[in-house]
Amino acid sequence: MDRGKKPSVLVTGGAGYIGAHTAKALHERGFRPVVYDNLNSGFREAVRWGPFVHGDIRDPVALGEAIEAHGVKSVIHFAGLIEVGRSVTHPDLFWDVNVSGTTTLLTVLRERAVGRLVFSSSAAVYGQGARGALETIAETAEKAPASPYGDTKLAAEWLIQAQCRAYGLSAVALRYFNAAAADPSGVIGEAHEPETHLIPLAIAAAIGDGRPLTVFGRDFETPDGTCLRDYIHVSDLAAAHVAALEVDLAAGAFEPVNVGTGEGRSVSEVVEAVGRAVGRPVPHSVGARRAGDPPSLVADPRRAQDLLGWSAQRSALEDIVADALRWERNPAYGSGLRGSAGRRKSKLTL
Ligand code: UFG
């Protein structure tokens, strides 16, 4: 690899789900992704497109060394904790990793004169979602996170925005809606431990590798009573990161951008789509609502189109389910959710 020609991009959390897909997209676009990850929840096997640095987001020395050693000029920051439920029981941990970790990173970026940051934010900053039942959510919508996880994402955005104003960093915060599926190559995919997301759990139930699915509530004010979400293919998400890295921004600019399709799909629609893809119905029952689940979270994606020239290309529900199914049948790492206790490699957690 000709290091002189390819701009190095530090990808914190690049061994994780969305980080690994973004590293691949960066490589395909002619960048050199330098993955920085502590492997607490990421997988070494997912680092395939550039050098790997083992380090924690709260370690300023290791971060500074990685930036220096690889001539990094821009950063995509994924490293963080993501489980909403765990954030309720361990808010201190979430603030430490997601907020203090971002503060540490920002200090190092300033010291090393790194000029561009793309931040992995979340639709969780909007909390209960649209006021009107089925409205889409624009970036200007009220921010009222419903969990400590959402709080930490919003607080990290504030920090980044302030740092942009303070010294001319330019940054894009991508607020993801529901990331799903896997790279069509089958070499990287979704491997959370524990897995809590609808599509992998529905697939595991359908192919007999998991417990029957519980649909969390059918009494929402939505057309079929189940929650509406905006499912976005992880390869589309990855492309949004590359676009955010390349977009022309003034020094000091901070741009929050939703990443979604603009189309809501209900839990029942997803369950039916998985059943069609697998060829048999998903065993499921209807249970109580999960605490904090908003009835509808659907992006208004116009800003992504206007600012980044980005729109979803592979996020039809059938494509998402097909790619997710291919991965879950033959995961390259993790366990693929087989067995009631899960067969995924046990991983250290913080
Ligand atoms: N669901 C079920 N049964 C399950 C799992 C999920 O019915 O076993 C339902 C949920 O109630 C929800 C939908 O499927 O209506 C999607 O749930 P996911 O857990 O897959 O995703 P969330 O919408 O809860 O979470 C996403 C992101 C989070 C982010 C959150 C913001 O994955 O990172 O949106 O609200 F914080």
Boltz pocket constraint, residues with backbone or C-beta under 6 A from the ligand:
constraints:
  - pocket:
      binder: B
      contacts: [[A, 82], [A, 84], [A, 122], [A, 123], [A, 124], [A, 127], [A, 149], [A, 176], [A, 177], [A, 178], [A, 179], [A, 196], [A, 197], [A, 198], [A, 199], [A, 201], [A, 213], [A, 214], [A, 215], [A, 216], [A, 217], [A, 227], [A, 228], [A, 229], [A, 267], [A, 290], [A, 292], [A, 293], [A, 294], [A, 297]]
      max_distance: 6.0
